[in-house]
């Protein structure tokens, strides 16, 4: 059977997973969804690259669904090495976006020839012709070859499971898209001899409670069997021996055990407990290792520490530094975009691709029963030729025209420079460039400035010379000066001074941050104070207490709003902001 290997790439929310689910459904895989992870379902985004396969007209098509968010770019980079073509999904209304550029650039560099799918053509403001033109411009910008720029185009409505080669064609299902894949993607197993030594390279890892670590990889040459003695070679040429125990291929979303798999297929190999992404599995001791899979460097870092707040240990099962260390070591096995410095025994410096990358790790850990604290995210600086370098980002903002002045002004203060401005009726698209530092903590302000109507997306471009000091508008913290349960009356008196993070009847402790102050100074408050009785009235008389909804702290909001002398306390049931030194005296001492 012929095999075709494709990956589906796009900017976040352009419909990759919906389209993949529709392909699976058409090819007879019932009730399938690629976003199987709980956090993915809740957030509506893809975080982990996933494999599936379908059979169409006697051909096996291996499909890898990839994340669209820039923070999970390392998932995309390693997948692209193992496939032969990509479906580049473009939203017919939004056109190419920052992450489209990132994933397309990686594909073109590897010499892949993309198939462009203009998706969501049923949107009210969809303009497929304009989107197609913008894609062609993007191909030229990225230095695509003539062959790559002559890409096939398919129009689709992924949600309805229909596609067409021309906009005025009749559409019933996804047959035009599947036919385009067969016509344009080379057969992965064509011209490969099966009696040569095995060459297999893992691009992803999985874990099974019974079989241990599993390698997901592509077979480039030869055949792999269960109970086969193999040699694992690192990119530097060093090697070790191992033995496979089981081999699985993909059918739909399920893995199916097999007696043999040959060149061109994507398989799951069990038995190699110490396998890593990018290593070469071979049966030839003299073989040259396959080229290493390079992954972009992290751009921000945070410190992970044990939780030492007054409420420590109430909710978590895993609270010691040894348990946190073991969990981070396990994460490093499958999360190649992450780096961890274990040089200190009780503080672990975790570096990732962005705030969301770190936030998803924290969310997974708290759901597993871990309890810990993290420090404010810091940008990673480099030194090149004696110059201080820092990460720069490209930001694309779609917003109603009336808000553009406020956005340009705010980002201007954060060292961002406007690169392009495109007006479309009463909407405007701004393209800006500036340091990652300037973007930290801006997103919540952006939501307020655009009244929730703006869309902001960013991507890391490169390390560039240090952009100088950035003065951000600092909001001050409202700090509890006592421990106890909050009361509606005290919160009612405090809400005029800033934004509250908590509701009544919540337990607080001294040094916990319960809100921010609009004037920017730190303020000690007592949120547990009740209303005093007088000799004329009872405490229940007088004014009606009306509380504004609290700005509840989530992991992302906490990472954005916390200041340098604060920690974000993450437990299975609660997320709190607190001062590093809990008492006023300790804070005064540290300031001195």
N, C-alpha and C positions, 0 to 999 in steps of 0.2 A: 504494500500500500504506500502511495506517495505521502510525504509529510510536508506541510508548510508551517513555518514558525513565524508568528507575528506578535507584536506588542501594541497595545492601545495607549497612545500618549495624548495629553492635552493639558490645558490650564484647568485649575480647580473649577468644578461645577459646569463644565462644558458638555457633560453627558457621556463620559467614557463607560462608567459602570452600567448605566441604564442600557446603553447600546450593546454591551457585552451580554447582559442578562437577556436582551431580546434575541441575540444570535443563538444563545444556548437554548432558549425556548423554541425557536424555529427549528433547530436541529434535534428536537425531541428530548432535551433535558428539562424535565418538569420541575416547577417550584424552585428554581435556582436563583440565588443572588450572590454576587461576588463579594459584597460587603458583609462578611459574616461576623466580624469582630463587633462586640457590643459598643465600643466607643465610636467605631465607624458608623454604625447604624444611628446612634444618637446625634452625631455631628453632621451626618450626611456627607462625609468626605471619605476618600480612600486613603489609608495610612500605610498599609502593607501591600507589596506586590503579590499577586496571586495567580496561580496557574489553573487553566481549564483546557479541555480539548473537545472538539466536535468532529463528527464525520459528515462530509458533504460531497456527493457525487463520487463516492469511493476514495476520497482523499481525507487524510487526517489533518485537521488544522489545530495546532497548538496555539492557544491564546494566552498572553500574559497581560493582566490588567494592572496598570501602574498608578501610583498616587499623582495628583495634580498639584499638590501644595509644595512650594519651594523648599520648605523645611525637610521634606522627605525625598529630596532630589537624589540622595545616595541610593535609594531603592530603584530609581529609574535608570541611573547610570550603569549599574551592574547588569540589569536585565537586557539592555540594548545590545550588549556584547554577544548574547546567546541566540538572537533571533535574526531573521533575514529581511524583514521589512516592518514598517510601522504604519498603523492607521493613525493619522494626525486628525484629531477631532477639533473642529472650530465652531464656536457658537455663531450662527448666522446674524445675530444682532450685535454681539460684542466684538466680533472679529478676533484677530490674534491678540493675546494678552502676555504679560511678562513671562509666565511659566511656559507658554507656547514657545516662546523664543528660546528658553533654556533647553527644553527637551528636544526641540527641532535641531538646535545647534549640535547637541550631543549625537543625534542620529546622523546628521550630515557628515560630521567628522569621521564617523565609523564607515562612511561610504554607503549607507542604506538609502534606498529609494522609496520615499514615503508615498502612501495613498492618502489623499486629502478627503476627509468627510465633512461637508458643511452640514452641521446638525441644527436641530431646532428651527427649521425653515418655516414652521407654523407660527412663530412668535409674531405679535402684532407689528413690531418695528424691525423685523428680519429683513436683511438686504444681502441675499446670497452673492449677488454679482460683486458688490463692494467688498465683502469678506474675501472672496476669491482673489480679487485684485490685491488686497492687502497681504494675503498669504504669498502671492507671487513676489511682491516687493520684499517681504521678509526673507524669502529664499535667496533673492539677489543680495540683500544686506548681509546674509550669513555666508556668502561666497559659495553657494551651491553650484555644482557642475551643470552643464547644459542638459545632461541626461536626468539629473535629479530635478531640475526645474521644469522638465516636461512631465509633470505628475498627473496621474489620473484623478478625476474629481467625481465623487458620488454625493448626492444630496439625500439627507435622511431626516426622519422624525423618530429618534430613538425610542421615545416613550410609547409611540404607537407601533414600533417594530416594522417600519416601512422605509424603503430606499428607492432611489431612481437615478438613472445616469443623466437624464435631462429633466429640467424643471417641469416641462409640460408632459412628461411620460405618465402613463397610468401607473399607480402604485398600489401593490397588494401586500408585499412582504419584503424581506431583506435579500431576496435572490440576486438583484443587481449588485449588491455589495459583495456577497459571497462569490459571485462569478468574477468580479473585478479582482478579488484576492487570488483566485486560481489563475487568472490571466497574467497577473503582474508579479506575484511572489515566486521566486525560484524554488524548486523542490529541494528540500534540505538533504534528502538522502540520495540525490542523483549523483552518479559518478564517484560514489564512495565504495571502496572495497571493504568487505566484511572480514577478510582474513588477514588484516593488518593489526598491529598492536592497538589496544584501546587507548583513546585520548578523550578524557571527559573533564569538564571544568565546572565546578559548582558556582552558581551566581546567587544562590539564596540558601538559607538554612531553616530547618524546622525541628521541632522537638516532639518526641512521643514518649509517654510514660513507660512503655514496655521496651521499645527499641532504642531509646536514647536519641542522640543527635542524628538528624537526617540531612543529607545533602541533596539539594535540587540543582540539577545541572544539565548541560547539553552534551551529548556524545558527538564529538567531532570526527572520530575515526574508530573503526573496529566495533566490537560487541561487548556488552557487559552482562555478566551472569550472576546469579546468587552463588554464595560460597566460592568466590573467585579470589585468588591471591593477587593483590595489586600493590603498586608502588605509588606513594603520594609524594609529589615533588612541589616544593615551595618555589615562588618566582626566583629566589636567589640560587636555585639549583640543588639545595640540600634535600635529601629524601628520607623517607621512612617506609616501612612495609605495613600492610593492613590486609583485611579480608572482608569482603562484602558478605552480608547475611541475607538480605532480601532486596529485590528490585521491584519498583512500582512504576507504572506509567499512569497517565491521566485519562479518564473517560468522563466527560462532563466535568463536574467538580469533584468527582470521587477518584481516589487513587486505587489502582487495580494491580494486584501482584502478578508478576510475569516471570517466565523462565529465562527470557533473554530480551534485550533491547539493543538496537543497532544504530549506526551512525545517522545523525539528523534528528533523532528523537530527543525529547526532554523527559528526564526520568528522576525518580527519587531513590536514593541509595541509602540503605541502612547498614550499620556495622562499623562505620569509621567514626569512632567516638571523638576523635580530636581533629576532624576535618574543618578547614576554614574556607571562606569565600575566596576565589581566585587561585586556589591551589590546583594542581593538575593530577588527576587520577589516571594512571597508565599501567600497562603490563610490560613496558619496555624500559629497562634500567638505564639505557643510553639515550632515551628520548629527551629532547629539549623542552622545558616547561612552556606551556602556552603563555602568551603575554599577560602580565598582571592586570587586575581590574583596578584602575585608579579611581579614587573617590575624592571629591572636593573637601577641603579642610573646614573644620568648624569655625564659626564666627563669634559665638558668645559662650560665656562660661558662668556657672553658678557653683556655690559650695553646698554640698549635702552634709548635714550634721545630725546627730541624735537629738531628739526632742527633749529639752530640759525645762519646759514651761511648767507652771504649777499644775496643769491638767495632763501632764505627760503620763502615758501608760494606761489611761482610762479606757481607750478604745482599741488600740492596736495590739496585734499578736506579736509582731516583729519590731522590737524597739531598740535593740542594741546595735552598736557600730559594726560588730562582726556580721550580724544578719544583713545590714544594709550593704556592707562590702560584698557579701556573697551574691546578693541580688544584682548588684551592679556588674559583677564579674559575669554572671549569667546573661545579662542584657548585652554585654559586649560581644558575646558569641554570635548574636543574630543582628545586632544594630550597628552596621559598619560606619555610619555617619557620626557615631558617638565616640568621644575619647574620655577616659577617666584617669586622674592622677591619684594613685594610692599611696603616695610617699608619706602622708601623715596618717596616724592611726585612727584619729577620730573625725577628721574633716576630709571629704572626698571632693576634689575639684572636677566637676562634670562639664565637658564642653560639647556643644551641639550646633546644629545648623540654624537655630532660631528659637524664639520663645515657645512656639507651638511644639517643636521637637522635644524640648525639655518638659513642657506641660503634659504631653501625652505619656511620657515615661512616668511622671509623678502620679498621673491619674491611674495608670495601670498598677503602680505600687500601692497606692492607698486602697484600691479595690482588692488587692491580695492580702491586706491586713497590715501593711507597713505604716509606721508613724515616724515622721522626721521633720526637720526644718531646712529651709533653703534660704540662701542670701540673695541680695539683689543681683540680677544678671549684669555681667560686665562684658564689654566688647574685648575681643582678643587683638592685641597689637603685635605687629611684626617689625623686624628691622631689616632693611635692605640697603646695601651700600651706605651704611651710616644714617639712613633716613628712617624716621618713624612712620610706619605704614598702618593703615586701618581699613576694615572692610567698608566698601561703598555699595549702596543699593540703588536700583532704579525703581521708582514708584509710579504706578499708573493709577489715576483717580478719575472715576466717572461720577459726576455730580451735577445737580441743577446749577445753572449759570449764576444764580444769586449768591451762592456760597463760595465762588472761586476766590474772591478777594481775601476772605478770612483764611482760607487754606494756604494760599500763596504766602500770605504774611506770616502765618504761624510756622510753616516749614522753612521760610526764609530765615527766621530767627534760629532755626535748628540747622543752619548751614546747607540747606537744600537749594539747588539752582533749577529754575524752570527751563526745560529743554524744548518743550513743544506744547502747543495749545490748539485743540481742534474743536470748533463750535459745530453742534448739530442740533438745529432747532433750539429748544431751551435747555439742552444738555451740553456739558462741556467735558472734554477729556484732557486732563493735564498729565504731562510726563515730566517728572522731576528726578534729579540725581543728587545724592548726598550721603553722608556717613551713616552707617547702621546705628551709631550712638544716638543720632538725632531722631531716629524712628522709635527708640525704646520709650515706652510710656505715652506715645502719641495717639494710638488707635482709639482709646476711650475718649480723648479730647475731640478726635475727628468725628466720632458718632454724634457728639453734642453739637459741634460746629455745623454739621450737615443735617441736623435733626433726623438722623437715621436714614437719610435718603442717599448718601454717598456710598460708593464701593471703592475700597482701597486694596490694591494688590502690589506686592513688591517682589523683587528677586535680587539676589546677591550678584554683583557684576565682577568686582575684582578688589584687590588690596591697592589703595592709592595713598599718596602722602597725607599725613595728619591734617585735619581741617581746622585745627585750633580749638579754643575753648567754646563750648556751647552753653549759653545761659537759658535753661528751661524755666518756665514759670513753676516754681515749687509750691505745691499745696502743703500746708502744715498738717500735722497729725493731731487728732483729738484723742487723748490718752486717758484711760481709766486710772484714777488715783486710788481705787479701792477694789476689793473683791466682793462678789455677791451676785444677785439676780437683778437685771435691769428692770426699771419700772417705766410705764408709759408716761407718767407725769414728768420725770426727769428728762426723758428723750424729747418730749414735746418742747421743753424749755431750751434744749440743746440744738434742735434741728434748724433754728434760725442762724446758727453760727457756721454751718457748713453742711456737708453730706454725711449721713449716718450709714454705717455698714451693718448695723444690727437692729433687731426688732425687740419689743418688750419680752420679759420672762426668759432672757438668755443669760447664761452664767458667764461672768467676766472675771478677770483677775487684774491685779495692779500691774501696769505696764502694757496692757493689751490695747491695741489701736482700735477704737470703735467708730472712727469716722475721720473726715478731713475738714480743715478749717479754710474758709474761702479767703481769708486775709493772709494766709501763708505762714502764720506763726504756730508754734507748738502750744497746745492748750491742755492743762490738766483738768479733768472734769470728774464729777461723781454721777454716774448713770444709774445708781441704785437708790438715789434720794427720793423719798416720798414727799407728799404735800403735808405741810404742818397744819394742825388744827389751830384755830384761834378761839378766843372765848366767845366769839359771836357765831362762827360758822363751823360746821363739821368739815372734815377733809374731803368729803364727797360732793360738796356744793360747788357752786360757781361755774367756771368756764368749761365748755365742752372740749375735750382733748382730741385734736385731729392730727394724726401722724402721716407724714409723707411716706411713700414706699421706700424701704431701705435699698441702698445700692449694695446688694449682697456680693461678698467676695468669692470669686471662683479662682481656680489656680491661675488662669491667664490674667485675670484682672489684678490678682495679687502681685504677679511678677511685673506687671506694668506699673502699678501705683506705689509699690513699696519704695522707701527711701534707703539710703546707704546704711543707716544705723538700725535697720529693722530686719526681722526674719519673717518668712511666711511659714506658718505652722500647718503641716498637712497631716491629717489623721483620717482613718476610714470614714468617719461621719462628719468631721468639721474641717473648715479651712479658716484660719485666723491670722491676722497681722499682729505682730507684737514688736516692742522695742527690744534691742539686743540686751541692754541693761534695763531691768524691770523697774527699779526704784529711781525716783528723781535724784536722790543723792548720788547713786552710782553713775547716772548719766552726766551730772554736773562734774563729777570727778574725771570721767573719761574725756569730757570737753576740755578740761584744763590740761 
